[in-house]
């Protein structure tokens, strides 16, 4: 996936829950690394921070949706 390629909801629904949790964990770590690197020196593409943050939010939304469906 490219730096600015966002995840679609259809892409997220194809993930198994365990894979989704693992991807959230790795992308959150990558996001914090990007943020830290940007604070130290400017990034070539600072928009990648926004894309990564929104992807993590989309994944968390999908995970919460699955938890709500499991409760109901």
C-alpha positions in Angstrom: 0.0 0.0 0.0 1.3 3.5 -0.8 1.9 6.2 1.7 -1.3 8.0 0.9 -3.5 5.0 0.0 -6.4 4.9 2.4 -8.1 1.8 3.6 -11.7 1.4 2.4 -14.4 -0.1 4.6 -14.7 -3.0 2.2 -11.0 -3.7 2.7 -11.4 -3.6 6.4 -14.3 -6.0 6.4 -12.2 -8.7 4.8 -9.8 -8.8 7.7 -10.2 -11.4 10.4 -10.6 -9.8 13.8 -7.2 -11.0 15.1 -5.5 -9.6 12.0 -7.3 -6.3 12.4 -6.1 -6.0 16.0 -2.5 -6.8 14.9 -2.7 -4.2 12.1 -4.1 -1.6 14.5 -1.1 -2.3 16.8 1.5 -2.0 14.0 -0.1 1.1 12.4 -0.3 2.8 15.8 3.4 2.2 16.3 4.2 3.4 12.8 2.0 6.5 13.4 3.9 7.4 16.7 7.2 6.9 14.9 6.1 9.2 12.0 5.0 11.8 14.5 8.2 11.7 16.4 10.3 11.8 13.2 8.3 14.8 12.0 8.9 16.6 15.3 12.6 16.0 15.0 13.0 16.9 11.3 10.4 17.7 8.7 9.1 14.7 6.7 9.0 14.7 2.9 5.3 14.0 3.0 3.7 15.2 6.2 0.2 14.3 4.8 1.2 10.7 5.5 0.7 11.3 9.2 -3.0 12.3 8.6 -3.6 9.4 6.3 -2.1 6.9 8.8 -4.1 8.5 11.7 -7.4 8.2 9.8 -6.6 4.6 8.8 -6.1 3.7 12.4 -9.4 5.4 13.3 -11.2 3.5 10.5 -9.8 0.2 11.8 -10.8 1.0 15.4 -14.3 1.9 14.1 -14.5 -1.5 12.3 -13.3 -3.3 15.4 -15.9 -1.5 17.6 -18.6 -2.3 15.1 -17.7 -6.0 15.3 -17.8 -5.9 19.1 -21.2 -4.3 19.1 -22.5 -6.9 16.7 -21.2 -9.6 18.9 -23.1 -8.1 21.9 -26.4 -7.9 20.1 
